[in-house]
Amino acid sequence: MAIQEESQSFNWRLKEWFPDLADKVLLDLKHYADALVKFNKTINLVSDKTIPFLDVLHFADSINAFRILIKDAKKVPIIHDFGSGNGFPGLVFGILNRDMRVVLVDSDTRKIEFLKNVISDLKLVNVSTLNNTVESIPADSVTFAISRGFANISKSILLTRKCIKSTGVYYHMKSEQWGLEVSEIPIQLCSIWNPALVEEYRLPNIPVKFALVKTTKV
């Protein structure tokens, strides 16, 4: 899949914000961004309003979440990205760490085809796709999971209560309203899930806080 240059349509400041990232990683992330802009014209991957700020709203967000998650979990051999759709954050995770296996899960066939194209272009042998609903994933088969924009925490843990095994950890990328979502988790779900804030963080040039929250299945 040949990607035409789309740089003029969005800012790209990752090297400035994350100077420790290898040049190859930055190139791969840029290729992903170009593909996203190109295919967004025919597939609703992200809001058009966010295109000029792809670097901060989508990429920097995913990079920050990745670093916090790795610090918290120490070792993550495989992680499922539920409702991956446009690939955030799972595809970014797979680019940042090619030793981590990432499964991008989404029920939208067109979005899965987009993800497959990017995976193929970048030769990401550690990343795979699953064109299915999270409810259809085999029971007790997931140890680590993450989602961004999939659903609120209550609905997310309800839908995945069977596929995530005991002691499994489900990470949720949330806004500064994360506390409200946690408070709304039904008592029945709290009996099998332990919610906790991992860390709050800020994105470059954005004053509001974001958060990585985890729910651990007992």
Secondary structure, DSSP 8 states (H G I E B T S, - for coil): ------GGGS---HHHH-TTS-HHHHHHHHHHHHHHHHHTTTS--S-GGGGGGHIIIIIIHHHHHHHHHHHHHS--SEEEEET-TTTTTHHHHHHH-TTSEEEEEES-HHHHHHHHHHHHHTT-TTEEEEES-GGGS-TT-EEEEEEESS--HHHHHHHTTTTEEEEEEEEEEEETTHHHHHHTS-HHHHTTEEEEEEEEEE-TT--SEEEEEEEEE-
